[in-house]
């Protein structure tokens, strides 16, 4: 909790400095993660289930969260950006002959402990 309060204090002090006003920007908006979900066929599953070869695969859905970005303009050509968002969650489902079967779920960036 102390680290979070310190982080907010540093952020507010940087944003309130008039000399740095043109170098920093704070943005709020939607951040999306759209995985490239191409996969090879599930050979072992097909063999065990008696399905034709190359008839199954997996897909991962897209997730959008509210995000916050803090940008610092190093110069006219370069900007450093810090991105903060709630954790993204993706369902992993089977495609093809097993379409709709939920295979798993994953969460990432940032993680709360």
PDB file as gemmi writes it, atoms N, CA and C in Angstrom:
CRYST1    1.000    1.000    1.000  90.00  90.00  90.00 P 1                      
ATOM      1  N   UNK A   1       0.822  -1.184   0.000  1.00  0.00           N  
ATOM      2  CA  UNK A   1       0.000   0.000   0.000  1.00  0.00           C  
ATOM      3  C   UNK A   1       0.869   1.251   0.000  1.00  0.00           C  
ATOM      4  N   UNK A   2       1.991   1.244   0.753  1.00  0.00           N  
ATOM      5  CA  UNK A   2       2.886   2.390   0.787  1.00  0.00           C  
ATOM      6  C   UNK A   2       3.511   2.633  -0.586  1.00  0.00           C  
ATOM      7  N   UNK A   3       3.858   1.557  -1.290  1.00  0.00           N  
ATOM      8  CA  UNK A   3       4.448   1.689  -2.618  1.00  0.00           C  
ATOM      9  C   UNK A   3       3.445   2.302  -3.593  1.00  0.00           C  
ATOM     10  N   UNK A   4       2.196   1.900  -3.486  1.00  0.00           N  
ATOM     11  CA  UNK A   4       1.158   2.447  -4.355  1.00  0.00           C  
ATOM     12  C   UNK A   4       0.977   3.941  -4.086  1.00  0.00           C  
ATOM     13  N   UNK A   5       0.937   4.338  -2.807  1.00  0.00           N  
ATOM     14  CA  UNK A   5       0.794   5.753  -2.454  1.00  0.00           C  
ATOM     15  C   UNK A   5       1.993   6.554  -2.938  1.00  0.00           C  
ATOM     16  N   UNK A   6       3.191   6.004  -2.809  1.00  0.00           N  
ATOM     17  CA  UNK A   6       4.395   6.674  -3.290  1.00  0.00           C  
ATOM     18  C   UNK A   6       4.355   6.838  -4.807  1.00  0.00           C  
ATOM     19  N   UNK A   7       3.902   5.796  -5.515  1.00  0.00           N  
ATOM     20  CA  UNK A   7       3.805   5.852  -6.975  1.00  0.00           C  
ATOM     21  C   UNK A   7       2.847   6.943  -7.415  1.00  0.00           C  
ATOM     22  N   UNK A   8       1.701   7.039  -6.746  1.00  0.00           N  
ATOM     23  CA  UNK A   8       0.739   8.096  -7.081  1.00  0.00           C  
ATOM     24  C   UNK A   8       1.332   9.473  -6.815  1.00  0.00           C  
ATOM     25  N   UNK A   9       2.051   9.617  -5.722  1.00  0.00           N  
ATOM     26  CA  UNK A   9       2.671  10.898  -5.392  1.00  0.00           C  
ATOM     27  C   UNK A   9       3.692  11.321  -6.426  1.00  0.00           C  
ATOM     28  N   UNK A  10       4.539  10.386  -6.850  1.00  0.00           N  
ATOM     29  CA  UNK A  10       5.534  10.690  -7.885  1.00  0.00           C  
ATOM     30  C   UNK A  10       4.842  11.048  -9.186  1.00  0.00           C  
ATOM     31  N   UNK A  11       3.832  10.308  -9.554  1.00  0.00           N  
ATOM     32  CA  UNK A  11       3.096  10.571 -10.785  1.00  0.00           C  
ATOM     33  C   UNK A  11       2.467  11.963 -10.761  1.00  0.00           C  
ATOM     34  N   UNK A  12       1.818  12.307  -9.667  1.00  0.00           N  
ATOM     35  CA  UNK A  12       1.179  13.620  -9.564  1.00  0.00           C  
ATOM     36  C   UNK A  12       2.205  14.750  -9.570  1.00  0.00           C  
ATOM     37  N   UNK A  13       3.344  14.539  -8.930  1.00  0.00           N  
ATOM     38  CA  UNK A  13       4.360  15.589  -8.924  1.00  0.00           C  
ATOM     39  C   UNK A  13       4.950  15.805 -10.312  1.00  0.00           C  
ATOM     40  N   UNK A  14       5.119  14.734 -11.064  1.00  0.00           N  
ATOM     41  CA  UNK A  14       5.635  14.867 -12.430  1.00  0.00           C  
ATOM     42  C   UNK A  14       4.627  15.551 -13.343  1.00  0.00           C  
ATOM     43  N   UNK A  15       3.368  15.201 -13.174  1.00  0.00           N  
ATOM     44  CA  UNK A  15       2.334  15.779 -14.030  1.00  0.00           C  
ATOM     45  C   UNK A  15       2.063  17.244 -13.707  1.00  0.00           C  
ATOM     46  N   UNK A  16       2.358  17.664 -12.488  1.00  0.00           N  
ATOM     47  CA  UNK A  16       2.056  19.037 -12.103  1.00  0.00           C  
ATOM     48  C   UNK A  16       3.219  19.996 -12.333  1.00  0.00           C  
ATOM     49  N   UNK A  17       4.350  19.524 -12.795  1.00  0.00           N  
ATOM     50  CA  UNK A  17       5.502  20.382 -13.047  1.00  0.00           C  
ATOM     51  C   UNK A  17       5.296  21.140 -14.353  1.00  0.00           C  
ATOM     52  N   UNK A  18       5.171  22.464 -14.318  1.00  0.00           N  
ATOM     53  CA  UNK A  18       4.908  23.249 -15.536  1.00  0.00           C  
ATOM     54  C   UNK A  18       5.971  23.076 -16.618  1.00  0.00           C  
ATOM     55  N   UNK A  19       7.225  22.957 -16.239  1.00  0.00           N  
ATOM     56  CA  UNK A  19       8.295  22.846 -17.232  1.00  0.00           C  
ATOM     57  C   UNK A  19       8.198  21.549 -18.027  1.00  0.00           C  
ATOM     58  N   UNK A  20       7.593  20.540 -17.434  1.00  0.00           N  
ATOM     59  CA  UNK A  20       7.487  19.245 -18.100  1.00  0.00           C  
ATOM     60  C   UNK A  20       6.111  19.014 -18.718  1.00  0.00           C  
ATOM     61  N   UNK A  21       5.261  20.017 -18.691  1.00  0.00           N  
ATOM     62  CA  UNK A  21       3.877  19.846 -19.125  1.00  0.00           C  
ATOM     63  C   UNK A  21       3.757  19.356 -20.560  1.00  0.00           C  
ATOM     64  N   UNK A  22       4.634  19.782 -21.439  1.00  0.00           N  
ATOM     65  CA  UNK A  22       4.552  19.356 -22.839  1.00  0.00           C  
ATOM     66  C   UNK A  22       5.195  17.999 -23.082  1.00  0.00           C  
ATOM     67  N   UNK A  23       5.976  17.502 -22.125  1.00  0.00           N  
ATOM     68  CA  UNK A  23       6.671  16.231 -22.301  1.00  0.00           C  
ATOM     69  C   UNK A  23       5.858  15.024 -21.857  1.00  0.00           C  
ATOM     70  N   UNK A  24       4.906  15.220 -20.939  1.00  0.00           N  
ATOM     71  CA  UNK A  24       4.118  14.121 -20.402  1.00  0.00           C  
ATOM     72  C   UNK A  24       2.663  14.206 -20.867  1.00  0.00           C  
ATOM     73  N   UNK A  25       2.044  13.055 -21.035  1.00  0.00           N  
ATOM     74  CA  UNK A  25       0.600  13.018 -21.270  1.00  0.00           C  
ATOM     75  C   UNK A  25       0.038  11.769 -20.595  1.00  0.00           C  
ATOM     76  N   UNK A  26      -1.170  11.895 -20.096  1.00  0.00           N  
ATOM     77  CA  UNK A  26      -1.866  10.806 -19.433  1.00  0.00           C  
ATOM     78  C   UNK A  26      -3.127  10.514 -20.228  1.00  0.00           C  
ATOM     79  N   UNK A  27      -3.319   9.265 -20.627  1.00  0.00           N  
ATOM     80  CA  UNK A  27      -4.444   8.886 -21.478  1.00  0.00           C  
ATOM     81  C   UNK A  27      -5.223   7.737 -20.851  1.00  0.00           C  
ATOM     82  N   UNK A  28      -6.531   7.779 -21.005  1.00  0.00           N  
ATOM     83  CA  UNK A  28      -7.405   6.711 -20.541  1.00  0.00           C  
ATOM     84  C   UNK A  28      -8.218   6.230 -21.733  1.00  0.00           C  
ATOM     85  N   UNK A  29      -8.310   4.923 -21.909  1.00  0.00           N  
ATOM     86  CA  UNK A  29      -9.084   4.400 -23.029  1.00  0.00           C  
ATOM     87  C   UNK A  29      -9.070   2.885 -23.072  1.00  0.00           C  
ATOM     88  N   UNK A  30      -9.608   2.362 -24.129  1.00  0.00           N  
ATOM     89  CA  UNK A  30      -9.693   0.904 -24.306  1.00  0.00           C  
ATOM     90  C   UNK A  30      -8.366   0.357 -24.824  1.00  0.00           C  
ATOM     91  N   UNK A  31      -7.940  -0.767 -24.242  1.00  0.00           N  
ATOM     92  CA  UNK A  31      -6.753  -1.483 -24.708  1.00  0.00           C  
ATOM     93  C   UNK A  31      -7.200  -2.900 -25.042  1.00  0.00           C  
ATOM     94  N   UNK A  32      -6.903  -3.348 -26.244  1.00  0.00           N  
ATOM     95  CA  UNK A  32      -7.311  -4.689 -26.680  1.00  0.00           C  
ATOM     96  C   UNK A  32      -6.102  -5.576 -26.906  1.00  0.00           C  
ATOM     97  N   UNK A  33      -6.268  -6.855 -26.586  1.00  0.00           N  
ATOM     98  CA  UNK A  33      -5.283  -7.874 -26.922  1.00  0.00           C  
ATOM     99  C   UNK A  33      -5.984  -8.838 -27.865  1.00  0.00           C  
ATOM    100  N   UNK A  34      -5.468  -8.920 -29.100  1.00  0.00           N  
ATOM    101  CA  UNK A  34      -6.069  -9.762 -30.131  1.00  0.00           C  
ATOM    102  C   UNK A  34      -5.051 -10.810 -30.571  1.00  0.00           C  
ATOM    103  N   UNK A  35      -5.037 -11.969 -29.900  1.00  0.00           N  
ATOM    104  CA  UNK A  35      -4.030 -12.991 -30.207  1.00  0.00           C  
ATOM    105  C   UNK A  35      -4.173 -13.555 -31.619  1.00  0.00           C  
ATOM    106  N   UNK A  36      -3.019 -13.885 -32.205  1.00  0.00           N  
ATOM    107  CA  UNK A  36      -3.021 -14.629 -33.457  1.00  0.00           C  
ATOM    108  C   UNK A  36      -3.195 -16.081 -33.047  1.00  0.00           C  
ATOM    109  N   UNK A  37      -4.404 -16.608 -33.234  1.00  0.00           N  
ATOM    110  CA  UNK A  37      -4.734 -17.914 -32.658  1.00  0.00           C  
ATOM    111  C   UNK A  37      -4.603 -19.080 -33.624  1.00  0.00           C  
ATOM    112  N   UNK A  38      -3.738 -18.974 -34.610  1.00  0.00           N  
ATOM    113  CA  UNK A  38      -3.574 -20.100 -35.533  1.00  0.00           C  
ATOM    114  C   UNK A  38      -2.900 -21.258 -34.787  1.00  0.00           C  
ATOM    115  N   UNK A  39      -3.332 -22.467 -35.081  1.00  0.00           N  
ATOM    116  CA  UNK A  39      -2.739 -23.636 -34.431  1.00  0.00           C  
ATOM    117  C   UNK A  39      -2.662 -24.784 -35.424  1.00  0.00           C  
ATOM    118  N   UNK A  40      -1.793 -25.726 -35.103  1.00  0.00           N  
ATOM    119  CA  UNK A  40      -1.753 -26.951 -35.898  1.00  0.00           C  
ATOM    120  C   UNK A  40      -2.852 -27.867 -35.372  1.00  0.00           C  
ATOM    121  N   UNK A  41      -3.072 -28.971 -36.066  1.00  0.00           N  
ATOM    122  CA  UNK A  41      -4.127 -29.892 -35.626  1.00  0.00           C  
ATOM    123  C   UNK A  41      -3.704 -30.610 -34.347  1.00  0.00           C  
ATOM    124  N   UNK A  42      -4.693 -31.077 -33.603  1.00  0.00           N  
ATOM    125  CA  UNK A  42      -4.454 -31.789 -32.347  1.00  0.00           C  
ATOM    126  C   UNK A  42      -4.383 -33.286 -32.641  1.00  0.00           C  
ATOM    127  N   UNK A  43      -3.238 -33.749 -33.100  1.00  0.00           N  
ATOM    128  CA  UNK A  43      -3.066 -35.133 -33.566  1.00  0.00           C  
ATOM    129  C   UNK A  43      -3.409 -36.176 -32.507  1.00  0.00           C  
ATOM    130  N   UNK A  44      -2.975 -35.973 -31.275  1.00  0.00           N  
ATOM    131  CA  UNK A  44      -3.226 -36.957 -30.215  1.00  0.00           C  
ATOM    132  C   UNK A  44      -4.722 -37.040 -29.910  1.00  0.00           C  
ATOM    133  N   UNK A  45      -5.377 -35.874 -29.816  1.00  0.00           N  
ATOM    134  CA  UNK A  45      -6.818 -35.848 -29.548  1.00  0.00           C  
ATOM    135  C   UNK A  45      -7.569 -36.531 -30.685  1.00  0.00           C  
ATOM    136  N   UNK A  46      -7.181 -36.229 -31.917  1.00  0.00           N  
ATOM    137  CA  UNK A  46      -7.841 -36.840 -33.083  1.00  0.00           C  
ATOM    138  C   UNK A  46      -7.672 -38.352 -33.067  1.00  0.00           C  
ATOM    139  N   UNK A  47      -6.472 -38.815 -32.715  1.00  0.00           N  
ATOM    140  CA  UNK A  47      -6.210 -40.253 -32.670  1.00  0.00           C  
ATOM    141  C   UNK A  47      -7.026 -40.957 -31.602  1.00  0.00           C  
ATOM    142  N   UNK A  48      -7.070 -40.373 -30.410  1.00  0.00           N  
ATOM    143  CA  UNK A  48      -7.809 -40.980 -29.297  1.00  0.00           C  
ATOM    144  C   UNK A  48      -9.320 -40.944 -29.512  1.00  0.00           C  
ATOM    145  N   UNK A  49      -9.814 -39.877 -30.140  1.00  0.00           N  
ATOM    146  CA  UNK A  49     -11.263 -39.718 -30.333  1.00  0.00           C  
ATOM    147  C   UNK A  49     -11.745 -40.346 -31.643  1.00  0.00           C  
ATOM    148  N   UNK A  50     -10.819 -40.847 -32.453  1.00  0.00           N  
ATOM    149  CA  UNK A  50     -11.204 -41.448 -33.727  1.00  0.00           C  
ATOM    150  C   UNK A  50     -11.679 -40.424 -34.746  1.00  0.00           C  
ATOM    151  N   UNK A  51     -11.165 -39.221 -34.680  1.00  0.00           N  
ATOM    152  CA  UNK A  51     -11.534 -38.157 -35.619  1.00  0.00           C  
ATOM    153  C   UNK A  51     -10.587 -38.155 -36.808  1.00  0.00           C  
ATOM    154  N   UNK A  52     -11.034 -37.628 -37.941  1.00  0.00           N  
ATOM    155  CA  UNK A  52     -10.149 -37.540 -39.105  1.00  0.00           C  
ATOM    156  C   UNK A  52      -8.940 -36.639 -38.833  1.00  0.00           C  
ATOM    157  N   UNK A  53      -7.833 -36.912 -39.482  1.00  0.00           N  
ATOM    158  CA  UNK A  53      -6.625 -36.087 -39.344  1.00  0.00           C  
ATOM    159  C   UNK A  53      -6.901 -34.654 -39.783  1.00  0.00           C  
ATOM    160  N   UNK A  54      -6.244 -33.723 -39.125  1.00  0.00           N  
ATOM    161  CA  UNK A  54      -6.335 -32.285 -39.425  1.00  0.00           C  
ATOM    162  C   UNK A  54      -7.760 -31.738 -39.315  1.00  0.00           C  
ATOM    163  N   UNK A  55      -8.556 -32.300 -38.402  1.00  0.00           N  
ATOM    164  CA  UNK A  55      -9.942 -31.832 -38.263  1.00  0.00           C  
ATOM    165  C   UNK A  55     -10.167 -30.992 -37.004  1.00  0.00           C  
ATOM    166  N   UNK A  56      -9.126 -30.810 -36.185  1.00  0.00           N  
ATOM    167  CA  UNK A  56      -9.289 -30.034 -34.956  1.00  0.00           C  
ATOM    168  C   UNK A  56      -8.176 -29.001 -34.807  1.00  0.00           C  
ATOM    169  N   UNK A  57      -8.394 -28.039 -33.943  1.00  0.00           N  
ATOM    170  CA  UNK A  57      -7.403 -27.014 -33.631  1.00  0.00           C  
ATOM    171  C   UNK A  57      -7.874 -26.272 -32.393  1.00  0.00           C  
ATOM    172  N   UNK A  58      -7.223 -25.177 -32.068  1.00  0.00           N  
ATOM    173  CA  UNK A  58      -7.651 -24.346 -30.944  1.00  0.00           C  
ATOM    174  C   UNK A  58      -7.717 -22.889 -31.375  1.00  0.00           C  
ATOM    175  N   UNK A  59      -8.573 -22.129 -30.691  1.00  0.00           N  
ATOM    176  CA  UNK A  59      -8.713 -20.698 -30.929  1.00  0.00           C  
ATOM    177  C   UNK A  59      -8.690 -19.955 -29.607  1.00  0.00           C  
ATOM    178  N   UNK A  60      -8.263 -18.691 -29.648  1.00  0.00           N  
ATOM    179  CA  UNK A  60      -8.190 -17.849 -28.458  1.00  0.00           C  
ATOM    180  C   UNK A  60      -8.980 -16.577 -28.737  1.00  0.00           C  
ATOM    181  N   UNK A  61      -9.859 -16.184 -27.797  1.00  0.00           N  
ATOM    182  CA  UNK A  61     -10.691 -15.008 -28.041  1.00  0.00           C  
ATOM    183  C   UNK A  61      -9.950 -13.707 -27.741  1.00  0.00           C  
ATOM    184  N   UNK A  62     -10.488 -12.601 -28.222  1.00  0.00           N  
ATOM    185  CA  UNK A  62      -9.966 -11.259 -28.001  1.00  0.00           C  
ATOM    186  C   UNK A  62     -10.513 -10.722 -26.686  1.00  0.00           C  
ATOM    187  N   UNK A  63      -9.740  -9.856 -26.010  1.00  0.00           N  
ATOM    188  CA  UNK A  63     -10.207  -9.253 -24.769  1.00  0.00           C  
ATOM    189  C   UNK A  63      -9.851  -7.779 -24.755  1.00  0.00           C  
ATOM    190  N   UNK A  64     -10.792  -6.926 -24.301  1.00  0.00           N  
ATOM    191  CA  UNK A  64     -10.589  -5.486 -24.214  1.00  0.00           C  
ATOM    192  C   UNK A  64     -10.816  -5.039 -22.775  1.00  0.00           C  
ATOM    193  N   UNK A  65      -9.918  -4.207 -22.258  1.00  0.00           N  
ATOM    194  CA  UNK A  65      -9.993  -3.698 -20.897  1.00  0.00           C  
ATOM    195  C   UNK A  65      -9.805  -2.187 -20.904  1.00  0.00           C  
ATOM    196  N   UNK A  66     -10.228  -1.547 -19.827  1.00  0.00           N  
ATOM    197  CA  UNK A  66      -9.959  -0.137 -19.634  1.00  0.00           C  
ATOM    198  C   UNK A  66      -8.482   0.008 -19.297  1.00  0.00           C  
ATOM    199  N   UNK A  67      -7.803   0.906 -19.990  1.00  0.00           N  
ATOM    200  CA  UNK A  67      -6.374   1.060 -19.774  1.00  0.00           C  
ATOM    201  C   UNK A  67      -5.979   2.497 -19.500  1.00  0.00           C  
ATOM    202  N   UNK A  68      -4.802   2.650 -18.950  1.00  0.00           N  
ATOM    203  CA  UNK A  68      -4.230   3.940 -18.618  1.00  0.00           C  
ATOM    204  C   UNK A  68      -2.822   3.961 -19.180  1.00  0.00           C  
ATOM    205  N   UNK A  69      -2.468   5.016 -19.901  1.00  0.00           N  
ATOM    206  CA  UNK A  69      -1.107   5.129 -20.413  1.00  0.00           C  
ATOM    207  C   UNK A  69      -0.501   6.450 -19.976  1.00  0.00           C  
ATOM    208  N   UNK A  70       0.756   6.404 -19.596  1.00  0.00           N  
ATOM    209  CA  UNK A  70       1.533   7.586 -19.273  1.00  0.00           C  
ATOM    210  C   UNK A  70       2.629   7.673 -20.317  1.00  0.00           C  
ATOM    211  N   UNK A  71       2.651   8.767 -21.073  1.00  0.00           N  
ATOM    212  CA  UNK A  71       3.616   8.949 -22.150  1.00  0.00           C  
ATOM    213  C   UNK A  71       4.612  10.037 -21.782  1.00  0.00           C  
ATOM    214  N   UNK A  72       5.876   9.821 -22.139  1.00  0.00           N  
ATOM    215  CA  UNK A  72       6.905  10.837 -21.974  1.00  0.00           C  
ATOM    216  C   UNK A  72       7.578  11.034 -23.326  1.00  0.00           C  
ATOM    217  N   UNK A  73       7.527  12.262 -23.837  1.00  0.00           N  
ATOM    218  CA  UNK A  73       8.148  12.580 -25.125  1.00  0.00           C  
ATOM    219  C   UNK A  73       9.627  12.873 -24.893  1.00  0.00           C  
ATOM    220  N   UNK A  74      10.486  11.946 -25.304  1.00  0.00           N  
ATOM    221  CA  UNK A  74      11.929  12.122 -25.157  1.00  0.00           C  
ATOM    222  C   UNK A  74      12.398  13.250 -26.076  1.00  0.00           C  
ATOM    223  N   UNK A  75      11.912  13.232 -27.315  1.00  0.00           N  
ATOM    224  CA  UNK A  75      12.149  14.314 -28.277  1.00  0.00           C  
ATOM    225  C   UNK A  75      11.002  14.276 -29.289  1.00  0.00           C  
ATOM    226  N   UNK A  76      11.126  14.963 -30.417  1.00  0.00           N  
ATOM    227  CA  UNK A  76      10.043  14.993 -31.405  1.00  0.00           C  
ATOM    228  C   UNK A  76       9.804  13.652 -32.085  1.00  0.00           C  
ATOM    229  N   UNK A  77      10.771  12.743 -32.016  1.00  0.00           N  
ATOM    230  CA  UNK A  77      10.655  11.467 -32.721  1.00  0.00           C  
ATOM    231  C   UNK A  77      10.443  10.259 -31.814  1.00  0.00           C  
ATOM    232  N   UNK A  78      10.723  10.395 -30.521  1.00  0.00           N  
ATOM    233  CA  UNK A  78      10.667   9.242 -29.628  1.00  0.00           C  
ATOM    234  C   UNK A  78       9.803   9.520 -28.404  1.00  0.00           C  
ATOM    235  N   UNK A  79       8.972   8.547 -28.044  1.00  0.00           N  
ATOM    236  CA  UNK A  79       8.126   8.617 -26.864  1.00  0.00           C  
ATOM    237  C   UNK A  79       8.223   7.300 -26.106  1.00  0.00           C  
ATOM    238  N   UNK A  80       8.309   7.391 -24.787  1.00  0.00           N  
ATOM    239  CA  UNK A  80       8.302   6.207 -23.927  1.00  0.00           C  
ATOM    240  C   UNK A  80       6.920   6.140 -23.302  1.00  0.00           C  
ATOM    241  N   UNK A  81       6.322   4.953 -23.309  1.00  0.00           N  
ATOM    242  CA  UNK A  81       4.955   4.798 -22.827  1.00  0.00           C  
ATOM    243  C   UNK A  81       4.885   3.705 -21.773  1.00  0.00           C  
ATOM    244  N   UNK A  82       4.200   4.006 -20.684  1.00  0.00           N  
ATOM    245  CA  UNK A  82       3.935   3.036 -19.626  1.00  0.00           C  
ATOM    246  C   UNK A  82       2.451   2.700 -19.685  1.00  0.00           C  
ATOM    247  N   UNK A  83       2.130   1.421 -19.820  1.00  0.00           N  
ATOM    248  CA  UNK A  83       0.742   0.981 -19.957  1.00  0.00           C  
ATOM    249  C   UNK A  83       0.314   0.262 -18.680  1.00  0.00           C  
ATOM    250  N   UNK A  84      -0.868   0.614 -18.186  1.00  0.00           N  
ATOM    251  CA  UNK A  84      -1.443  -0.067 -17.027  1.00  0.00           C  
ATOM    252  C   UNK A  84      -2.873  -0.470 -17.388  1.00  0.00           C  
ATOM    253  N   UNK A  85      -3.254  -1.668 -17.006  1.00  0.00           N  
ATOM    254  CA  UNK A  85      -4.606  -2.161 -17.298  1.00  0.00           C  
ATOM    255  C   UNK A  85      -4.949  -3.258 -16.310  1.00  0.00           C  
ATOM    256  N   UNK A  86      -6.224  -3.573 -16.216  1.00  0.00           N  
ATOM    257  CA  UNK A  86      -6.630  -4.726 -15.419  1.00  0.00           C  
ATOM    258  C   UNK A  86      -6.231  -5.981 -16.183  1.00  0.00           C  
ATOM    259  N   UNK A  87      -6.136  -7.128 -15.528  1.00  0.00           N  
ATOM    260  CA  UNK A  87      -5.676  -8.339 -16.212  1.00  0.00           C  
ATOM    261  C   UNK A  87      -6.565  -8.725 -17.405  1.00  0.00           C  
ATOM    262  N   UNK A  88      -5.922  -9.131 -18.461  1.00  0.00           N  
ATOM    263  CA  UNK A  88      -6.620  -9.625 -19.643  1.00  0.00           C  
ATOM    264  C   UNK A  88      -6.867 -11.121 -19.454  1.00  0.00           C  
ATOM    265  N   UNK A  89      -8.047 -11.581 -19.843  1.00  0.00           N  
ATOM    266  CA  UNK A  89      -8.413 -12.982 -19.692  1.00  0.00           C  
ATOM    267  C   UNK A  89      -8.877 -13.509 -21.046  1.00  0.00           C  
ATOM    268  N   UNK A  90      -8.373 -14.672 -21.425  1.00  0.00           N  
ATOM    269  CA  UNK A  90      -8.718 -15.264 -22.721  1.00  0.00           C  
ATOM    270  C   UNK A  90      -9.192 -16.698 -22.545  1.00  0.00           C  
ATOM    271  N   UNK A  91     -10.297 -17.042 -23.205  1.00  0.00           N  
ATOM    272  CA  UNK A  91     -10.767 -18.423 -23.250  1.00  0.00           C  
ATOM    273  C   UNK A  91     -10.114 -19.124 -24.425  1.00  0.00           C  
ATOM    274  N   UNK A  92      -9.686 -20.352 -24.206  1.00  0.00           N  
ATOM    275  CA  UNK A  92      -9.095 -21.175 -25.256  1.00  0.00           C  
ATOM    276  C   UNK A  92     -10.103 -22.265 -25.571  1.00  0.00           C  
ATOM    277  N   UNK A  93     -10.568 -22.301 -26.813  1.00  0.00           N  
ATOM    278  CA  UNK A  93     -11.593 -23.275 -27.212  1.00  0.00           C  
ATOM    279  C   UNK A  93     -11.129 -24.074 -28.421  1.00  0.00           C  
ATOM    280  N   UNK A  94     -11.692 -25.253 -28.551  1.00  0.00           N  
ATOM    281  CA  UNK A  94     -11.386 -26.107 -29.696  1.00  0.00           C  
ATOM    282  C   UNK A  94     -12.114 -25.595 -30.939  1.00  0.00           C  
ATOM    283  N   UNK A  95     -11.545 -25.854 -32.090  1.00  0.00           N  
ATOM    284  CA  UNK A  95     -12.161 -25.501 -33.370  1.00  0.00           C  
ATOM    285  C   UNK A  95     -12.271 -26.758 -34.227  1.00  0.00           C  
ATOM    286  N   UNK A  96     -12.957 -26.642 -35.317  1.00  0.00           N  
ATOM    287  CA  UNK A  96     -13.106 -27.779 -36.225  1.00  0.00           C  
ATOM    288  C   UNK A  96     -14.108 -28.787 -35.697  1.00  0.00           C  
ATOM    289  N   UNK A  97     -13.724 -30.065 -35.676  1.00  0.00           N  
ATOM    290  CA  UNK A  97     -14.634 -31.142 -35.268  1.00  0.00           C  
ATOM    291  C   UNK A  97     -15.067 -31.020 -33.804  1.00  0.00           C  
ATOM    292  N   UNK A  98     -14.272 -30.358 -32.984  1.00  0.00           N  
ATOM    293  CA  UNK A  98     -14.599 -30.205 -31.552  1.00  0.00           C  
ATOM    294  C   UNK A  98     -15.011 -28.764 -31.225  1.00  0.00           C  
ATOM    295  N   UNK A  99     -15.514 -28.032 -32.205  1.00  0.00           N  
ATOM    296  CA  UNK A  99     -15.845 -26.611 -32.033  1.00  0.00           C  
ATOM    297  C   UNK A  99     -16.707 -26.366 -30.806  1.00  0.00           C  
ATOM    298  N   UNK A 100     -16.325 -25.346 -30.015  1.00  0.00           N  
ATOM    299  CA  UNK A 100     -17.094 -24.973 -28.833  1.00  0.00           C  
ATOM    300  C   UNK A 100     -16.618 -25.607 -27.544  1.00  0.00           C  
ATOM    301  N   UNK A 101     -15.794 -26.638 -27.601  1.00  0.00           N  
ATOM    302  CA  UNK A 101     -15.286 -27.300 -26.403  1.00  0.00           C  
ATOM    303  C   UNK A 101     -14.250 -26.405 -25.728  1.00  0.00           C  
ATOM    304  N   UNK A 102     -14.471 -26.037 -24.454  1.00  0.00           N  
ATOM    305  CA  UNK A 102     -13.532 -25.185 -23.740  1.00  0.00           C  
ATOM    306  C   UNK A 102     -12.317 -26.011 -23.327  1.00  0.00           C  
ATOM    307  N   UNK A 103     -11.144 -25.572 -23.777  1.00  0.00           N  
ATOM    308  CA  UNK A 103      -9.896 -26.286 -23.505  1.00  0.00           C  
ATOM    309  C   UNK A 103      -9.179 -25.687 -22.302  1.00  0.00           C  
ATOM    310  N   UNK A 104      -9.243 -24.360 -22.145  1.00  0.00           N  
ATOM    311  CA  UNK A 104      -8.546 -23.725 -21.030  1.00  0.00           C  
ATOM    312  C   UNK A 104      -8.810 -22.233 -20.989  1.00  0.00           C  
ATOM    313  N   UNK A 105      -8.103 -21.564 -20.090  1.00  0.00           N  
ATOM    314  CA  UNK A 105      -8.240 -20.122 -19.918  1.00  0.00           C  
ATOM    315  C   UNK A 105      -6.887 -19.584 -19.479  1.00  0.00           C  
ATOM    316  N   UNK A 106      -6.568 -18.356 -19.880  1.00  0.00           N  
ATOM    317  CA  UNK A 106      -5.302 -17.754 -19.479  1.00  0.00           C  
ATOM    318  C   UNK A 106      -5.519 -16.305 -19.073  1.00  0.00           C  
ATOM    319  N   UNK A 107      -4.697 -15.804 -18.170  1.00  0.00           N  
ATOM    320  CA  UNK A 107      -4.711 -14.413 -17.730  1.00  0.00           C  
ATOM    321  C   UNK A 107      -3.308 -13.854 -17.845  1.00  0.00           C  
ATOM    322  N   UNK A 108      -3.206 -12.559 -18.156  1.00  0.00           N  
ATOM    323  CA  UNK A 108      -1.885 -11.946 -18.238  1.00  0.00           C  
ATOM    324  C   UNK A 108      -1.970 -10.434 -18.129  1.00  0.00           C  
ATOM    325  N   UNK A 109      -0.897  -9.782 -17.862  1.00  0.00           N  
ATOM    326  CA  UNK A 109      -0.614  -8.336 -17.868  1.00  0.00           C  
ATOM    327  C   UNK A 109      -1.698  -7.450 -17.338  1.00  0.00           C  
ATOM    328  N   UNK A 110      -1.511  -6.712 -16.341  1.00  0.00           N  
ATOM    329  CA  UNK A 110      -0.569  -6.979 -15.237  1.00  0.00           C  
ATOM    330  C   UNK A 110      -1.201  -7.965 -14.268  1.00  0.00           C  
ATOM    331  N   UNK A 111      -0.421  -8.604 -13.457  1.00  0.00           N  
ATOM    332  CA  UNK A 111      -0.926  -9.600 -12.520  1.00  0.00           C  
ATOM    333  C   UNK A 111      -0.937  -9.037 -11.107  1.00  0.00           C  
ATOM    334  N   UNK A 112      -2.035  -9.181 -10.385  1.00  0.00           N  
ATOM    335  CA  UNK A 112      -2.123  -8.749  -8.996  1.00  0.00           C  
ATOM    336  C   UNK A 112      -1.822  -9.924  -8.082  1.00  0.00           C  
ATOM    337  N   UNK A 113      -1.026  -9.715  -7.073  1.00  0.00           N  
ATOM    338  CA  UNK A 113      -0.687 -10.794  -6.132  1.00  0.00           C  
ATOM    339  C   UNK A 113      -1.319 -10.551  -4.797  1.00  0.00           C  
TER     340      UNK A 113                                                      
END                                                                             
